[in-house]
Amino acid sequence: MELLLGDEAVGVAAIDAGIRGVFSYPGTPATEIFECVCDRAGNNGSVVARWSANEKAAYEEALGMSFVGGRSLVAMKHVGLN
């Protein structure tokens, strides 16, 4: 058993669910999710991890990945797309 913070648990769950990409933007409160995925899966090339300019750009990159059949995660604060 491993003790995780909430954001880390989201990252680990996303990896276990088979994501192929994670997208976020610098400065978000959800940075820990992005960093957790990078640390655990991004270094071995199994998950593409990209910083984006803003929430909309991160969402669009994840949408593009989903169009080609890859699962993806966008990490942002709850009002990010407003």
N, C-alpha and C positions, 0 to 999 in steps of 0.2 A: 504494500500500500504506500502511496505517495501523498504527502500533504501539499496541496496547491492553493494558491490564491484564486479568487473568482475569475479574474481575467485569464490566468494561466489555465484554469480548467476549461474555459471556452476554447482556447487555442489547442489544447490536447484533444478535446472532443472533436474539433474540426479536422485535425489530422486523422483521428481514428475513423471519421466519417468519409475520408477519402478525398479531401479537397486537393485541387491541383494548383490553386493560386490564392494568395492573400493580398489584399490591397488596402492601403490606409493613407493618411496624410500626416505630416509632422505636426506635433502639437496637440493631437487629439488625446482626450482622457483614456482612450482605448489603446494607447500605444503598447501596453503590456501584452495584449493579445497578439499583435503583429510581431513583437519581439520574441514571444514564446514560440510562435510557429517558425520564425526564422531560426531560432536556436535549435529547435528539435527536428525540423525537417528541411529547412531552406538550405542548409549548408551541404547536404548530400544531393541536392538537385531534384528531389522528389516533389517539391512545391516551389512554384514561382512566387517570389515576394517582391513587391514593388511599392515604393513611396509614390504618391500622386500629389498633384498641386493642390487639390481641394477635394471635398466630399463627392461632388458631382463627377469629377474625373476618375476617382477611385471606383465609384459605382459603374461608370461606363466601361472601365477596364474589366471589371468582374463580369459585366454583362457580355462583353465580347468573348470572354473565356467560356461562358455558359453556352454561347451560340455554337461553339465547336465541340460541345459535349463535356466540358470540364466543370467540376464543382469548384466554387470559389467562395471566398469570405471577404466581406468589406467591414472593416472595423472603424467605427466613428461614434461620436456622442449622439444621444437620442434626438437632438434637433438638427442633425447634420445636413439633411436635405431640404430643410425649410427655406 
